[in-house]
């Protein structure tokens, strides 16, 4: 089984994701397995459904084919074998509140992710949070919708810069689907 790096999270996520998607064009099965490996390495207690959803977020809906559960069983067996070759053990917990796959001996959340989360929390402005808490649910929804629309407009604009043959609706649809990579223009 070909992996991008070992440990599986050695590359920054953006670079890793770019390489993963390139790999998927040549070998979708290996790309799925590579994604699964990174996911179980970085975060404990993800269920089959959670892992499938996350891999599909990386590689697109339907990447597990017509029988996602069967493909997942084969993929997770390959990941288990690869981890064993590297001296690790993939387990499954059925305990309440801790259901899912985990790599024995690894933290629940990878140290790198813990540092990223701590950094993001440190950047939260308490004054802005106080203002947000005072908003009504309708105002909070409107704020979220406004941010989503802005992100969609930016993605559509950048996509049309790279692909001028696309109409506005086509570019918006592609941006919403996330099927076309939008690199720095």
Buried (B, 14 or more C-beta within 10 A) or exposed (E): EEBBEEBBBEBEBEEBBBBBBEBBEEEBBBBBBBBBBBBBBBBBBBEBEBBBEBBBEBBBEEBBEEEBEEBBEBBBEBBBEBBEEEEBEBBEBEEEEEBBBBBEEBEEBBEBBEEEEEEEEEEEEEEEEEEEEEEEEEEEEEEEEEEEEEEBEEBBBBBBEBEEEBEEEBBBBBBEEEEBEBEEE
